[in-house]
Amino acid sequence: MAVGGITSILLAYPLIGDDKCQRYAELARPINMHTLVDSLTGAQGLSRAAVRQSLPQIVK
């Protein structure tokens, strides 16, 4: 979706694994991406990837 030009994406399923979190963070740089997490582990994985990409993080 991001590569196809969509500029706002909500990912409604958890990302499992550092590789997927890293790819998500790379795709999130030029667009507005949001995701839902179902565990502290999932949030930590996304946080690590976002920090590596210098992306802002907002937790609600």
N, C-alpha and C positions, 0 to 999 in steps of 0.2 A: 504494500500500500504506500509506504513512504517513498519508495523508488518510483512509483507510478504517479507521484505528484500530490497525494493527499497530504494536507498540512496540519490536520488535527486528528489524533488517533487515541482511542481508549482501548487498552488491552485488558480484557476482562477475564483472563486466566493467568495463573501463576507461571513465572519463568523458573525453570529448574536448571541449575548448573551455572557455573561462572561463564562458560562460553556463550550461552544464550543471553545472560545478563549483559555481557560486554557488547555483543552485537546490538542488543536493544539500545544501549547507551550511545553507540556509534550512530545509529539511525536517528536517535532523538535530537542530535545536535541542531540540525537546521529546521526542525518542526516542533509542534506542540504535542508532546506525547504524555499520556497519563497511564498508570497501570494500577491494578488492584493486587494486593497481596493477602495471603491467608495465614501467614506465620511470621514470626520474628526472623527466622532464617531467610525467608524470601525477601524481606525488607532489607536485611543486612547485605545480601548478595547484590541487590539493585543499588544500594548505597555505595558499595565498593566500586562498582562499575561506573556510577555517576561521578564519584570523586576522581577516578582515573581520567575521565573525559572533561573534568571541570564543569560539570552540569549543576544547575541549581536543584535542590531537593526540597520538596514541601511534603510534610506528613500531616494528614488530617485524620 
